[in-house]
């Protein structure tokens, strides 16, 4: 009689994902295969992503109605994907002359659908736990144009309550949204930082943007509660957003109404980075990788467990711990506190071993 053993390995905080490589310097289609409709997006990593170990700020962009649907190439028609495709990826230059490049996730809601907080939680899990991207969680921002401005407002206020991982959107670029932020809704915007853009002859949004700006400025005068509201009121209609998405564009004093930050001479990316924060909450947990499942046939009664692919993007792993989650009680873990260990003396049945890793923050 042939007796088989099935060995399964579970690792805390680790989710496998195949078919995607970290391609820097260009936009690549990515998706989250949720039911009933997969989530599609274009992901851009800065040109130097694969030659550094630093973390990068993230911009989540929500598109207009014309770019929604299932064809991700439609995103290239406008907004940040279009600007990046033309060779102008976003960056910020600090007062000391240091350049910071951005990761960009340009999401694509289904036709006729809004982008929801639930979908953003799915994306966040994918970016961190599956793609293992080095994102500075103190520098996560949103941007949207037209209907995407509406989606971005919902995303931003939802973020103020905290997403599933406890992160927040720090500031928001809101271009020509069609939804008014009514006075009764301004309580959701305490501590908010929003830079509105509105074309003076916009036949779609009319004066919705100006109304929202005025209501928020009235509710939080002179930066009350940490707010920062700005309005760029430009010559044009419902469009022209790529001008402002281009990183070489800087605000001139005669084109805006402004309140607290007075971002004259700054690009939208310079302004976003001025609202980034650095706190201990930006520390990412280590990612444990227990390796693949294995099957052996007696009389072979041992396997090697290998957790050396575990990593910590913002610290150092200081300990490993292998343990049996379920299965027969006959086994010996030779070096339970090592990244690699032999397990021997196995019996017939199904074993599930788990790997727990701890980093230098405990």
TAGI-V759925 format. One record per pair of residues at least 6 apart in sequence whose ideal C-beta (glycine too) atoms are under 7 Angstrom apart, sorted by the first residue. I is the first residue (numbers start at 1). J is the second residue. D is the distance in Angstrom with one decimal. If there is no record, write none. Layout:
I & J & D
I & J & D
//
This chain:
2 & 297 & 6.0
3 & 298 & 4.5
3 & 348 & 4.4
4 & 295 & 6.2
4 & 297 & 5.3
5 & 295 & 6.9
5 & 296 & 5.1
5 & 298 & 7.0
5 & 346 & 5.4
5 & 348 & 6.4
5 & 349 & 6.4
5 & 351 & 6.9
6 & 295 & 5.3
6 & 350 & 4.5
7 & 293 & 6.5
7 & 294 & 4.4
7 & 295 & 6.9
7 & 303 & 5.5
7 & 351 & 5.1
8 & 293 & 5.1
8 & 350 & 6.9
8 & 351 & 6.9
8 & 352 & 4.6
9 & 290 & 3.7
9 & 291 & 5.5
9 & 293 & 6.4
9 & 305 & 6.8
9 & 353 & 5.5
9 & 355 & 7.0
10 & 290 & 6.2
10 & 325 & 6.3
10 & 352 & 6.1
10 & 354 & 4.7
11 & 288 & 3.8
11 & 289 & 5.5
11 & 290 & 3.9
11 & 355 & 4.8
12 & 288 & 5.2
12 & 354 & 6.9
12 & 356 & 5.6
13 & 129 & 6.6
13 & 285 & 5.7
13 & 287 & 5.7
13 & 288 & 6.0
14 & 287 & 5.4
14 & 288 & 5.2
14 & 289 & 5.3
15 & 129 & 4.6
15 & 130 & 5.0
17 & 130 & 3.6
17 & 131 & 6.6
20 & 30 & 6.2
20 & 131 & 6.7
22 & 45 & 6.3
22 & 49 & 6.8
22 & 50 & 6.3
23 & 45 & 6.8
24 & 45 & 4.6
24 & 46 & 6.5
24 & 47 & 5.7
24 & 49 & 4.1
24 & 50 & 4.8
25 & 47 & 4.0
27 & 42 & 4.5
27 & 43 & 6.8
27 & 44 & 4.7
27 & 81 & 6.1
27 & 84 & 5.8
27 & 85 & 6.8
28 & 43 & 5.7
29 & 40 & 6.9
29 & 42 & 6.1
29 & 72 & 4.8
30 & 41 & 5.4
30 & 43 & 4.7
31 & 38 & 4.9
31 & 39 & 6.1
31 & 40 & 5.1
32 & 38 & 6.5
32 & 39 & 4.2
32 & 122 & 5.0
32 & 123 & 6.3
32 & 126 & 5.1
34 & 122 & 5.8
37 & 110 & 5.5
39 & 119 & 5.7
39 & 122 & 6.2
39 & 123 & 6.6
40 & 70 & 6.8
40 & 72 & 4.8
40 & 108 & 4.5
41 & 105 & 5.5
41 & 106 & 5.8
41 & 107 & 4.6
41 & 108 & 5.8
42 & 72 & 6.1
42 & 75 & 5.4
42 & 81 & 5.2
42 & 106 & 4.4
43 & 105 & 5.6
44 & 84 & 5.5
44 & 89 & 6.5
44 & 103 & 6.7
44 & 104 & 4.2
45 & 103 & 5.8
46 & 56 & 6.1
46 & 89 & 6.8
46 & 101 & 3.5
46 & 102 & 6.9
46 & 103 & 6.8
48 & 101 & 6.8
54 & 134 & 6.8
55 & 134 & 4.4
55 & 135 & 6.1
55 & 136 & 4.2
55 & 314 & 6.8
56 & 101 & 6.5
56 & 102 & 6.5
56 & 103 & 4.8
56 & 134 & 6.3
56 & 135 & 6.5
56 & 136 & 6.2
57 & 100 & 6.5
57 & 102 & 5.2
57 & 136 & 5.4
57 & 139 & 3.5
57 & 141 & 6.8
57 & 273 & 6.7
57 & 276 & 6.4
58 & 102 & 6.9
58 & 103 & 4.8
58 & 105 & 6.6
58 & 135 & 4.9
58 & 140 & 4.9
58 & 141 & 7.0
59 & 80 & 6.9
59 & 90 & 6.5
59 & 102 & 5.2
59 & 104 & 5.0
59 & 141 & 5.1
59 & 143 & 5.6
60 & 105 & 5.1
60 & 107 & 6.6
60 & 142 & 5.1
61 & 79 & 5.9
61 & 80 & 4.8
61 & 104 & 6.5
61 & 106 & 4.6
61 & 143 & 4.8
61 & 144 & 6.4
61 & 148 & 6.9
62 & 107 & 6.0
62 & 115 & 5.0
62 & 144 & 3.9
62 & 148 & 3.6
62 & 151 & 4.0
62 & 152 & 5.0
62 & 155 & 6.8
63 & 75 & 5.9
63 & 78 & 6.7
63 & 79 & 5.9
63 & 106 & 6.9
63 & 108 & 6.6
63 & 148 & 4.6
64 & 78 & 6.4
64 & 145 & 5.7
64 & 146 & 3.4
64 & 147 & 5.0
64 & 148 & 5.4
65 & 146 & 6.8
65 & 147 & 4.5
66 & 77 & 6.9
67 & 74 & 4.8
67 & 75 & 5.2
67 & 77 & 5.8
67 & 78 & 5.9
67 & 108 & 6.9
68 & 108 & 6.3
68 & 109 & 5.0
68 & 110 & 6.5
68 & 111 & 5.1
68 & 113 & 6.9
69 & 108 & 6.9
69 & 110 & 6.8
69 & 111 & 4.6
72 & 108 & 5.6
75 & 81 & 4.4
75 & 106 & 5.2
75 & 108 & 5.7
76 & 82 & 5.7
76 & 85 & 5.4
78 & 145 & 6.8
78 & 241 & 6.9
78 & 242 & 7.0
79 & 145 & 5.4
79 & 241 & 6.3
79 & 245 & 6.3
80 & 90 & 6.8
80 & 104 & 5.6
80 & 106 & 5.8
80 & 143 & 6.7
80 & 245 & 5.5
81 & 106 & 4.8
82 & 242 & 5.9
83 & 242 & 5.4
83 & 245 & 4.5
83 & 246 & 5.7
84 & 104 & 6.7
88 & 246 & 5.2
88 & 247 & 6.0
89 & 101 & 6.7
90 & 102 & 4.5
90 & 104 & 6.5
90 & 247 & 5.4
90 & 269 & 5.1
91 & 99 & 5.4
91 & 100 & 6.3
91 & 101 & 4.9
91 & 102 & 6.8
91 & 247 & 5.3
91 & 269 & 6.2
92 & 100 & 4.7
92 & 269 & 4.1
92 & 270 & 5.0
92 & 272 & 7.0
92 & 273 & 4.3
93 & 99 & 5.5
93 & 270 & 6.6
100 & 273 & 6.1
102 & 269 & 6.7
103 & 133 & 6.5
103 & 135 & 6.4
105 & 123 & 6.5
107 & 115 & 5.8
107 & 123 & 6.8
109 & 115 & 4.6
109 & 151 & 6.9
114 & 151 & 5.3
114 & 154 & 6.7
115 & 151 & 4.1
115 & 155 & 6.3
117 & 155 & 6.6
117 & 158 & 3.8
117 & 163 & 6.9
120 & 155 & 6.0
120 & 163 & 6.5
121 & 163 & 5.5
121 & 164 & 4.6
124 & 163 & 6.1
124 & 165 & 5.7
127 & 133 & 4.9
127 & 135 & 6.4
128 & 135 & 6.8
132 & 287 & 6.3
132 & 313 & 6.6
134 & 313 & 5.0
136 & 282 & 6.2
137 & 167 & 4.6
137 & 282 & 4.6
138 & 276 & 5.5
138 & 277 & 4.3
138 & 278 & 5.4
138 & 279 & 6.1
138 & 282 & 4.4
139 & 170 & 6.5
139 & 273 & 6.8
139 & 276 & 3.7
140 & 167 & 5.9
140 & 169 & 5.6
140 & 170 & 6.2
141 & 169 & 6.2
141 & 170 & 5.9
141 & 171 & 5.3
141 & 172 & 6.9
141 & 272 & 4.7
142 & 152 & 4.8
142 & 155 & 5.6
142 & 156 & 5.5
142 & 169 & 4.8
142 & 172 & 4.6
143 & 152 & 6.7
143 & 173 & 4.0
144 & 151 & 5.7
144 & 152 & 3.2
144 & 174 & 6.4
144 & 175 & 6.8
145 & 175 & 4.1
145 & 176 & 6.0
145 & 241 & 4.6
146 & 176 & 5.5
146 & 238 & 6.9
147 & 178 & 6.6
149 & 174 & 4.8
149 & 175 & 5.6
149 & 176 & 6.0
149 & 177 & 2.9
150 & 177 & 5.0
150 & 178 & 5.9
150 & 179 & 4.4
152 & 172 & 5.8
152 & 174 & 6.0
153 & 174 & 6.6
153 & 177 & 6.3
153 & 179 & 6.4
153 & 181 & 6.9
155 & 169 & 6.8
156 & 169 & 5.3
156 & 172 & 4.7
156 & 192 & 7.0
157 & 188 & 4.4
157 & 189 & 7.0
159 & 168 & 5.0
159 & 169 & 4.0
160 & 168 & 6.7
160 & 188 & 6.5
162 & 168 & 6.5
166 & 281 & 6.8
170 & 193 & 6.8
170 & 275 & 4.9
170 & 276 & 6.0
170 & 277 & 6.5
171 & 193 & 3.9
171 & 272 & 5.1
171 & 275 & 4.1
172 & 193 & 6.8
172 & 194 & 4.9
173 & 195 & 5.4
173 & 268 & 5.2
174 & 194 & 5.5
174 & 196 & 5.1
175 & 197 & 4.2
175 & 241 & 4.8
175 & 244 & 6.9
176 & 197 & 6.4
176 & 198 & 6.1
176 & 199 & 6.5
176 & 202 & 6.0
176 & 205 & 5.2
176 & 209 & 6.6
176 & 238 & 5.7
177 & 205 & 6.5
177 & 208 & 6.8
177 & 209 & 6.4
178 & 204 & 6.2
178 & 205 & 5.0
178 & 208 & 6.1
179 & 208 & 6.8
180 & 208 & 4.7
180 & 211 & 5.2
180 & 212 & 5.5
181 & 212 & 4.0
181 & 215 & 6.1
181 & 216 & 6.3
183 & 215 & 5.1
186 & 215 & 5.9
186 & 216 & 5.7
186 & 219 & 4.0
189 & 216 & 5.8
189 & 227 & 6.9
190 & 225 & 4.4
190 & 227 & 7.0
191 & 225 & 5.5
191 & 226 & 4.3
191 & 227 & 6.4
192 & 227 & 5.4
193 & 227 & 6.9
193 & 228 & 4.3
193 & 275 & 4.8
194 & 229 & 5.5
195 & 230 & 4.5
195 & 268 & 6.4
195 & 271 & 6.0
196 & 209 & 5.1
196 & 212 & 6.8
196 & 213 & 5.2
196 & 230 & 6.7
196 & 231 & 4.6
197 & 232 & 4.9
197 & 234 & 6.8
197 & 241 & 6.9
197 & 244 & 5.9
198 & 205 & 6.8
198 & 209 & 3.7
198 & 210 & 6.2
198 & 231 & 6.7
198 & 233 & 5.6
199 & 234 & 6.0
199 & 236 & 4.1
199 & 237 & 4.8
199 & 238 & 6.1
199 & 240 & 6.4
200 & 233 & 6.1
200 & 234 & 6.8
200 & 235 & 5.8
200 & 236 & 7.0
201 & 236 & 6.7
201 & 237 & 4.9
202 & 237 & 5.2
202 & 238 & 4.6
203 & 237 & 6.3
203 & 238 & 6.4
204 & 238 & 4.3
205 & 238 & 6.6
210 & 231 & 6.9
213 & 229 & 6.1
213 & 231 & 4.4
216 & 229 & 5.0
217 & 229 & 5.4
217 & 259 & 5.7
220 & 227 & 4.2
223 & 259 & 6.7
223 & 260 & 3.8
228 & 259 & 6.9
228 & 260 & 4.6
228 & 261 & 4.8
229 & 259 & 5.2
230 & 256 & 6.5
230 & 258 & 4.8
230 & 259 & 6.4
230 & 261 & 6.4
230 & 263 & 6.3
231 & 256 & 6.4
231 & 257 & 4.6
232 & 251 & 6.7
232 & 255 & 5.8
232 & 256 & 4.6
233 & 256 & 6.7
233 & 257 & 6.3
234 & 240 & 6.9
234 & 255 & 5.9
243 & 249 & 5.8
244 & 268 & 5.9
247 & 267 & 5.4
247 & 269 & 5.8
249 & 267 & 5.8
250 & 265 & 5.4
250 & 266 & 6.2
250 & 267 & 5.7
251 & 263 & 5.3
251 & 264 & 5.3
251 & 265 & 6.6
251 & 266 & 5.9
252 & 264 & 7.0
253 & 264 & 4.9
261 & 271 & 6.5
261 & 274 & 6.7
263 & 271 & 4.5
283 & 314 & 5.4
283 & 315 & 6.8
283 & 361 & 5.7
284 & 313 & 5.3
284 & 314 & 4.4
286 & 310 & 6.5
286 & 311 & 7.0
286 & 312 & 4.0
286 & 317 & 5.3
286 & 357 & 4.7
286 & 359 & 4.4
287 & 310 & 6.2
287 & 311 & 5.6
288 & 307 & 6.6
288 & 310 & 4.8
288 & 355 & 4.9
288 & 356 & 6.5
288 & 357 & 4.4
289 & 307 & 6.2
289 & 309 & 4.0
289 & 310 & 4.8
290 & 305 & 7.0
290 & 307 & 5.5
290 & 353 & 7.0
290 & 355 & 4.1
291 & 305 & 6.7
291 & 306 & 4.7
291 & 307 & 6.8
294 & 303 & 5.3
296 & 303 & 6.1
298 & 348 & 6.8
301 & 344 & 6.3
301 & 345 & 6.1
301 & 346 & 4.7
302 & 342 & 5.8
302 & 343 & 6.4
302 & 344 & 3.8
302 & 346 & 6.6
303 & 343 & 5.5
304 & 340 & 6.6
304 & 342 & 5.6
305 & 322 & 5.8
305 & 340 & 6.8
305 & 341 & 5.2
305 & 343 & 6.0
305 & 353 & 6.2
306 & 340 & 5.0
307 & 320 & 5.7
307 & 339 & 5.0
307 & 355 & 4.6
308 & 339 & 4.6
308 & 340 & 6.0
310 & 317 & 6.0
310 & 357 & 5.0
312 & 359 & 4.7
315 & 359 & 4.3
315 & 360 & 4.9
315 & 361 & 5.8
316 & 359 & 6.2
316 & 360 & 4.8
317 & 357 & 5.1
317 & 359 & 5.5
318 & 358 & 6.0
318 & 359 & 6.3
318 & 360 & 5.3
319 & 337 & 6.7
319 & 358 & 4.6
320 & 337 & 6.1
320 & 338 & 6.1
320 & 339 & 5.1
320 & 355 & 6.6
320 & 357 & 5.7
321 & 336 & 6.4
321 & 337 & 6.2
321 & 356 & 4.6
322 & 333 & 5.4
322 & 336 & 4.8
322 & 341 & 5.8
322 & 353 & 5.9
322 & 355 & 5.7
323 & 336 & 7.0
323 & 353 & 6.9
323 & 354 & 5.6
324 & 331 & 6.6
324 & 351 & 6.7
324 & 353 & 5.9
325 & 352 & 4.3
325 & 353 & 6.6
325 & 354 & 4.8
326 & 352 & 4.7
327 & 349 & 5.7
327 & 350 & 5.7
327 & 351 & 3.5
327 & 352 & 5.8
328 & 347 & 4.7
328 & 349 & 4.3
328 & 351 & 6.8
330 & 345 & 6.1
330 & 347 & 4.2
331 & 343 & 5.8
331 & 345 & 5.7
331 & 346 & 5.5
331 & 351 & 6.7
332 & 343 & 6.9
332 & 344 & 5.3
332 & 345 & 4.7
333 & 341 & 5.9
333 & 343 & 5.3
334 & 341 & 5.3
334 & 342 & 4.5
334 & 344 & 6.7
335 & 341 & 4.1
//
